[in-house]
Amino acid sequence: QVQLVESGGGLVQPGGSLRLSCAASGSIFRINVMGWYRQVPGKQRELVARIIYPGRTNYGDSVKGRFTISRDNSENAVNLQMNSLKPEDTAVYYCHALILSGGDESQYWGQGTQVTVSS
């Protein structure tokens, strides 16, 4: 079984920065995709950023140029550096991964971490 453990998040003023981290543990052969989605009440979960094996990145249009995702292969982890934060970035952020284990690819979600951008 695989677990995703998130850290970071919290309250920050507009224009500030936060860093989210997500680490995968368990039976992992290869992490095919790992990244972050976010969701606000009443709206669909949306892509923030992801890394696709071996290293291509995708970003949601609203965060391009402000957020940067990076991977720590030694720790099976990803980091999301969020700069120039705006109130509209307020959401619950979920770590997401597609992991290859035992010949099968499975989808995993973290428990979510709250990011609030407010003065």
Secondary structure, DSSP 8 states (H G I E B T S, - for coil): -EEEEEE--EEE-TT--EEEEEEEEES-SEEEEEEEEEE-TTS--EEEEEEETTTEEEE-GGGTTTEEEEEEGGGTEEEEEE-S--GGG-EEEEEEEEEEETTEEEEEE---EEEEE--
